[in-house]
Amino acid sequence: EPKEEPFIPCVTSIHSFTSAFLFSIEVQVTIGFGGRMVTEECPQAITVLIVQNISGLIINAVMLGCIFMKTAQANRRAETIIFSKHAVIACRNGKYCLMFR
């Protein structure tokens, strides 16, 4: 009778959806607590891990680019505001107003 080889999971210490979700977060933010890891038994798991990392990097780059673009536009707008060297006091609606451009 042939001996059965012991079962080796693709990812160690995964017992539920919660532990799989925590493993995904650990991989994405490179925390790596050390308890869960991908084994070399499943090339598909390694491929999924690489795809997750690359897609996460792309999403982070796009989000950072959007934030940088928004902050850079505020500086360009501030550079276009020029104050006048002259002010005018004029009567508007029966009240004197200080006006400048």
C-alpha positions as CSV (number, residue, x, y, z in Angstrom):
1,E,0.0,0.0,0.0
2,P,1.6,3.3,-1.0
3,K,2.1,6.0,1.6
4,E,0.1,9.2,1.3
5,E,2.2,12.3,1.2
6,P,1.3,14.8,4.0
7,F,-0.9,17.7,2.9
8,I,1.0,20.9,2.5
9,P,-1.2,24.0,2.1
10,C,-0.5,26.8,-0.3
11,V,-0.5,29.3,2.5
12,T,0.3,28.2,6.1
13,S,-1.8,29.1,9.1
14,I,-5.0,30.0,7.1
15,H,-8.0,28.6,8.9
16,S,-10.9,30.9,7.9
17,F,-11.8,33.8,5.7
18,T,-10.6,36.2,8.4
19,S,-7.2,34.7,8.5
20,A,-7.0,34.8,4.7
21,F,-8.1,38.5,4.7
22,L,-5.4,39.3,7.4
23,F,-2.8,37.5,5.3
24,S,-3.8,39.6,2.3
25,I,-3.5,42.8,4.3
26,E,-0.1,41.7,5.7
27,V,1.2,41.1,2.2
28,Q,-0.2,44.3,0.8
29,V,1.4,46.6,3.5
30,T,4.4,44.3,3.9
31,I,3.9,43.8,7.6
32,G,4.5,40.1,7.6
33,F,4.0,38.9,11.1
34,G,5.8,35.6,10.3
35,G,3.0,33.2,11.0
36,R,1.4,33.1,7.6
37,M,3.4,32.5,4.4
38,V,3.1,31.2,0.9
39,T,4.7,27.8,0.3
40,E,6.3,26.7,-2.9
41,E,3.7,23.9,-3.3
42,C,1.3,26.2,-5.3
43,P,2.7,28.3,-8.1
44,Q,-0.9,29.8,-8.5
45,A,-0.7,31.2,-5.0
46,I,2.6,32.9,-5.8
47,T,1.1,34.3,-9.0
48,V,-1.9,35.7,-7.2
49,L,0.4,37.2,-4.6
50,I,2.5,39.0,-7.3
51,V,-0.6,40.2,-9.1
52,Q,-2.0,41.6,-5.8
53,N,1.3,43.4,-5.0
54,I,1.6,44.9,-8.5
55,S,-2.1,46.1,-8.6
56,G,-1.7,47.5,-5.1
57,L,1.4,49.5,-6.2
58,I,-0.5,50.8,-9.2
59,I,-3.5,51.9,-7.0
60,N,-1.1,53.6,-4.5
61,A,0.7,55.4,-7.3
62,V,-2.5,56.7,-8.9
63,M,-3.9,57.9,-5.5
64,L,-0.6,59.6,-4.7
65,G,-0.5,61.2,-8.1
66,C,-4.1,62.6,-7.6
67,I,-3.2,64.0,-4.2
68,F,0.0,65.6,-5.6
69,M,-1.9,67.0,-8.6
70,K,-4.4,68.6,-6.3
71,T,-1.8,70.2,-4.0
72,A,0.3,71.4,-7.0
73,Q,-2.7,73.2,-8.5
74,A,-3.3,75.2,-5.4
75,N,0.3,76.6,-5.6
76,R,-0.1,77.5,-9.3
77,R,-3.3,79.4,-8.5
78,A,-1.6,81.3,-5.6
79,E,1.2,82.4,-8.0
80,T,-1.4,84.0,-10.4
81,I,-2.9,86.3,-7.7
82,I,-1.4,89.8,-7.9
83,F,-2.5,92.6,-5.7
84,S,-2.8,96.1,-6.8
85,K,-0.5,98.9,-5.5
86,H,-3.4,101.3,-5.4
87,A,-6.6,101.2,-3.4
88,V,-9.8,103.2,-4.0
89,I,-12.4,104.4,-1.5
90,A,-15.8,104.7,-3.2
91,C,-19.4,105.1,-2.2
92,R,-21.4,101.9,-2.8
93,N,-25.0,101.5,-1.7
94,G,-24.7,104.5,0.4
95,K,-21.6,103.3,2.3
96,Y,-17.9,104.0,1.8
97,C,-16.0,100.9,0.7
98,L,-12.3,100.2,0.3
99,M,-11.7,98.5,-3.0
100,F,-8.6,97.1,-4.5
101,R,-7.8,94.7,-7.4
